[in-house]
Amino acid sequence: MNDDGEVKRFVYEAWEVRVCLDSMVIEGQASGHADLWCDGEHKCRVALTGRFQDRESACDALERKAKAWVDDWKARDHSGETGFANLP
């Protein structure tokens, strides 16, 4: 495990996903995040907190949440005509 709590790294649909977990605390409460990278650029961070049986189940939940975010992103219109601007 890295100093930043990284416990898993994988590629999904050409997106690199880095899953990080904080230490488990009282009674199974866990928190963490997954950073999503595309073409070497950080695009998103999804966060998760809740009760989990163990670190593996918390990691699995974050992996599912990250994959769902990518799937949702792929389903959206990216023509540049959505009314949203890219922020620096």
PyMOL commands that set and color helices and strands:
alter all, ss='L'
color gray80, all
select helices_A, chain A and resi 26-28+55-75
alter helices_A, ss='H'
color red, helices_A
select strands_A, chain A and resi 6-12+15-21+29-38+41-51
alter strands_A, ss='S'
color yellow, strands_A
deselect
rebuild
show_as cartoon
